[in-house]
């Protein structure tokens, strides 16, 4: 399969004092995926009673590349657990595949609930791009208060057909990431976010995700935002919208 070239784009770790450089109280966390693979992440805690964002990132780079965004979420008064999938960053090198990423997310969730004793009603699942599909699968398998999906797509097939003029390039890939199959069965509150200038996952694919999702759900378009700069282009309004959604979801749990 060609997944290693077209779907996953991990980067190796850069060993620096990221806590000092970011100004964040980064806690290094080692934990295990459901199938035993050793994974690495950062836990950033604001206070013991605050909502916790379980963040499934996109297909490129590693958690280092999310530090600027992490800092802004932390300043909102949110605790965050941001982890790297197998083969990304410091996490154990292993064959990258769809089921493996799901196992990684299960392990991250189980770390929060079993090791840190965080109750499901405090957990908000957040997935960006490829991570939106991972977060969607996690929402099917584990309870949480809410689900936030950003720059998401219905399936690998939908993305392949769009970028290759209808040619079924997905036939040559093992990954499917059919988020579209999971959302009709999820009753938790959902915030689905997309930039209207996204040229990697165009907004019509994000709208398909929203239309498929079972209520309650909200559709939030960020004007002028591309695929990776939603939180930059959205600015203060973006973070206020996230904060309001999380507050309402936790109150309704």
Secondary structure, DSSP 8 states (H G I E B T S, - for coil): --HHHHT-EE-B---S-HHHHHTS--EEEEEE-TTS-EEEEEEE-S-TTS-EEEEE--SEE-GGGGHHHHHHHHHTT-EEEEE--TTSBTS------HHHHHHHHHHHHHIIIIIS---GGGEEEEEETHHHHHHHHHHHHS--SEEEEES--S-HHHHHHHHTTT--GGGG-S----HHHHHTT--SEEEEEEETT-SSS-HHHHHHHHHHS-SSEEEEEETT--SS-HHHHHHHHHHHHHHHHHHHHHHH-
